[in-house]
């Protein structure tokens, strides 16, 4: 009984580790917008943070949102949005980010 329990525990632990690593790999950076401010995490180039934060505060004032970004092939930027951001505003933000920031690689 004990070897079976150890095997099941090890399998669940390995599955958990794989799941965490997989979820972390879905995006290279996150921009979290809250009423309290804007927080950047991940590999977002530091030199662009102030300009992007100012742009986002002008275009999404006070709305909670999450922007996920992923660099594809080292130079193409893929952007996803979570939260109540209108499609036209999403496109404006996407265009701004693609034209403004360069890949950190």
N, C-alpha and C positions, 0 to 999 in steps of 0.2 A: 504493500500500500504506500509506503514512504517513497520508493523510487517513482511511482506513478505521480504522486503529488509534486515531487521535485521536478519531474519532466513537464508537467502542466504549468507549474510556476515559471520555469525557465522559458517555456514557449510564450506565455503571456507577457513576460518581461521583454523578450526579444521582439514580439509584435508591437509592444508599446514604443520601444526604441525606434523601430523602423517607421512607425507612424509619425512620431515626433520629427524625425529627420526628413521624412517626405513632406510634411506640412511646412517645415521651415524652408524647404527648397522651392516652394511655389512662387515666391517673390524675392526680389533682391532688396527692396526697401518698402517701407510703409510710411505714409503721412497720415497722422491722426488729427482730425480737426474737432475740437470741442469748444464749448463756450469759454473755457479757461485759456485756450490758446492752441498752438500747433506744435506737434511733436514729430520729429523725424527719427526713424530707426532704420537700421540696416545700412546698405552701401549707397546712400544718397550723397553725392558730392557736397562736402561742407561749404565750399565757396559759393554755392547757389542757394543755400538755405534761406538767407535773409530775403533775397529777391523773390523767391518762390513763396515764402510765407506772406510777404506783403501782397503779392498778386492774389493768393488764395483768400486773404482777409477781405480784399476788395470784391471778390467774385462770389464768395460763399460766407458772408458775414454771419457769425453766430449759429451756423447750422452744423450739427454733428455729421461728420462724414469720415470715410476711410478711403484712402487712395493707395492702391497696391501697384508697384512697378516692377517690371522684370526686363533685364537686358537680354536680348536674344542675339545670338551670334556675335556678342561683344559690342554691338553698336546700334541695334534696333531696340527701341523702347516700347514695351507693351504696357498699357495702363488699364487698370480695372477700378471701378468705383463701388463703394457700398454706402448706403445712406440716401437721404432725400435730396439728390442733386439732379436737376433737370438735364435732359439729354443735350440741350444746346450749351449749357454751362459745362457739362462733361467734355464736349468737343472743344470748347474754348480752352479749358484747362489742359486737355491732351495736346492740342496744338502748341500751347505755350511751353509745356514741358519738353516736347520733342524738339522744338526750335531753340530752347534756351539751354538745356543741360546736355552735357557730353558724358559719355560712358566713363566710369571711374577706372576701367581696365586699361 
